């Protein structure tokens, strides 16, 4: 998982593998993917069809969010949103 914020990217291969476990089937047009963060449990969950994977840790959530928030015209917005979850 490469992110803008991590330089070389997010490197916890065990968490990446666990998270990607939700992506078992090929994604086809019309497939639904839901990624959500539970601040109480501090875990990120991916729901892909009938498959799901939950991974603990704010670090993974930040890496996943940086995929979308890393290259925006307001680069501090991502940090501000994430900072509210601490």
Short mmCIF file of the C-alpha atoms (twelve columns), coordinates in Angstrom:
data_MODEL
# 
_entry.id   MODEL 
# 
loop_
_atom_site.group_PDB 
_atom_site.id 
_atom_site.type_symbol 
_atom_site.label_atom_id 
_atom_site.label_alt_id 
_atom_site.label_comp_id 
_atom_site.label_asym_id 
_atom_site.label_seq_id 
_atom_site.Cartn_x 
_atom_site.Cartn_y 
_atom_site.Cartn_z 
_atom_site.pdbx_PDB_model_num 
ATOM 1  C CA . UNK A 1  0.000   0.000   0.000   1 
ATOM 2  C CA . UNK A 2  1.730   3.122   -1.167  1 
ATOM 3  C CA . UNK A 3  0.797   6.405   0.425   1 
ATOM 4  C CA . UNK A 4  1.868   9.968   -0.092  1 
ATOM 5  C CA . UNK A 5  2.425   10.562  3.622   1 
ATOM 6  C CA . UNK A 6  4.689   7.625   4.322   1 
ATOM 7  C CA . UNK A 7  7.396   8.349   1.800   1 
ATOM 8  C CA . UNK A 8  8.047   4.723   0.894   1 
ATOM 9  C CA . UNK A 9  4.503   3.900   1.951   1 
ATOM 10 C CA . UNK A 10 2.811   1.856   4.610   1 
ATOM 11 C CA . UNK A 11 4.958   -1.162  5.357   1 
ATOM 12 C CA . UNK A 12 3.089   -3.380  7.858   1 
ATOM 13 C CA . UNK A 13 2.680   -6.349  5.529   1 
ATOM 14 C CA . UNK A 14 0.689   -8.399  8.050   1 
ATOM 15 C CA . UNK A 15 -1.961  -5.675  8.352   1 
ATOM 16 C CA . UNK A 16 -2.031  -5.113  4.594   1 
ATOM 17 C CA . UNK A 17 -2.499  -8.843  3.986   1 
ATOM 18 C CA . UNK A 18 -5.280  -9.034  6.581   1 
ATOM 19 C CA . UNK A 19 -7.060  -5.987  5.122   1 
ATOM 20 C CA . UNK A 20 -6.741  -7.261  1.558   1 
ATOM 21 C CA . UNK A 21 -8.294  -10.553 2.696   1 
ATOM 22 C CA . UNK A 22 -11.690 -8.934  2.100   1 
ATOM 23 C CA . UNK A 23 -10.881 -8.651  -1.608  1 
ATOM 24 C CA . UNK A 24 -11.166 -12.368 -2.374  1 
ATOM 25 C CA . UNK A 25 -13.195 -12.180 -5.571  1 
ATOM 26 C CA . UNK A 26 -12.526 -10.141 -8.679  1 
ATOM 27 C CA . UNK A 27 -14.204 -6.755  -8.499  1 
ATOM 28 C CA . UNK A 28 -16.614 -6.294  -11.357 1 
ATOM 29 C CA . UNK A 29 -18.585 -3.294  -12.516 1 
ATOM 30 C CA . UNK A 30 -21.293 -2.571  -9.970  1 
ATOM 31 C CA . UNK A 31 -19.393 -4.207  -7.092  1 
ATOM 32 C CA . UNK A 32 -19.726 -2.429  -3.786  1 
ATOM 33 C CA . UNK A 33 -16.763 -1.830  -1.500  1 
ATOM 34 C CA . UNK A 34 -17.271 -0.212  1.891   1 
ATOM 35 C CA . UNK A 35 -14.353 0.865   4.042   1 
ATOM 36 C CA . UNK A 36 -15.185 2.147   7.498   1 
ATOM 37 C CA . UNK A 37 -13.287 3.079   10.626  1 
ATOM 38 C CA . UNK A 38 -14.590 2.402   14.140  1 
ATOM 39 C CA . UNK A 39 -12.993 4.976   16.463  1 
ATOM 40 C CA . UNK A 40 -14.048 3.094   19.611  1 
ATOM 41 C CA . UNK A 41 -12.391 -0.136  18.494  1 
ATOM 42 C CA . UNK A 42 -9.702  1.708   16.515  1 
ATOM 43 C CA . UNK A 43 -10.166 -0.685  13.623  1 
ATOM 44 C CA . UNK A 44 -10.647 -0.375  9.888   1 
ATOM 45 C CA . UNK A 45 -13.088 -2.727  8.179   1 
ATOM 46 C CA . UNK A 46 -13.382 -3.508  4.478   1 
ATOM 47 C CA . UNK A 47 -16.672 -4.999  3.275   1 
ATOM 48 C CA . UNK A 48 -16.529 -6.451  -0.226  1 
ATOM 49 C CA . UNK A 49 -19.653 -8.342  -1.232  1 
ATOM 50 C CA . UNK A 50 -20.041 -11.068 1.373   1 
ATOM 51 C CA . UNK A 51 -16.385 -10.879 2.478   1 
ATOM 52 C CA . UNK A 52 -15.037 -8.642  5.193   1 
ATOM 53 C CA . UNK A 53 -11.828 -7.984  7.078   1 
ATOM 54 C CA . UNK A 54 -11.206 -5.850  10.156  1 
ATOM 55 C CA . UNK A 55 -7.755  -4.692  11.169  1 
ATOM 56 C CA . UNK A 56 -6.904  -2.910  14.408  1 
ATOM 57 C CA . UNK A 57 -4.787  0.215   14.482  1 
ATOM 58 C CA . UNK A 58 -5.011  3.874   13.664  1 
ATOM 59 C CA . UNK A 59 -1.925  3.448   11.482  1 
ATOM 60 C CA . UNK A 60 -3.788  1.359   8.902   1 
ATOM 61 C CA . UNK A 61 -6.710  3.781   8.881   1 
ATOM 62 C CA . UNK A 62 -4.345  6.667   8.175   1 
ATOM 63 C CA . UNK A 63 -2.703  4.722   5.351   1 
ATOM 64 C CA . UNK A 64 -6.051  3.820   3.770   1 
ATOM 65 C CA . UNK A 65 -7.402  7.360   4.061   1 
ATOM 66 C CA . UNK A 66 -4.233  8.856   2.625   1 
ATOM 67 C CA . UNK A 67 -4.974  7.028   -0.630  1 
ATOM 68 C CA . UNK A 68 -7.843  9.479   -1.159  1 
ATOM 69 C CA . UNK A 69 -6.794  12.451  0.956   1 
ATOM 70 C CA . UNK A 70 -3.084  12.459  0.128   1 
ATOM 71 C CA . UNK A 71 -3.310  14.297  -3.200  1 
ATOM 72 C CA . UNK A 72 -5.826  17.035  -2.663  1 
ATOM 73 C CA . UNK A 73 -5.541  20.767  -3.060  1 
ATOM 74 C CA . UNK A 74 -5.971  21.140  0.706   1 
ATOM 75 C CA . UNK A 75 -3.195  18.830  1.937   1 
ATOM 76 C CA . UNK A 76 -3.800  19.660  5.613   1 
ATOM 77 C CA . UNK A 77 -7.461  18.610  5.409   1 
ATOM 78 C CA . UNK A 78 -6.615  14.931  5.767   1 
ATOM 79 C CA . UNK A 79 -4.525  15.575  8.879   1 
ATOM 80 C CA . UNK A 80 -7.298  17.738  10.342  1 
ATOM 81 C CA . UNK A 81 -9.916  15.030  9.805   1 
ATOM 82 C CA . UNK A 82 -7.686  12.293  11.165  1 
ATOM 83 C CA . UNK A 83 -6.665  14.472  14.119  1 
ATOM 84 C CA . UNK A 84 -10.272 14.624  15.264  1 
ATOM 85 C CA . UNK A 85 -10.318 10.840  15.700  1 
ATOM 86 C CA . UNK A 86 -7.577  10.692  18.330  1 
# 
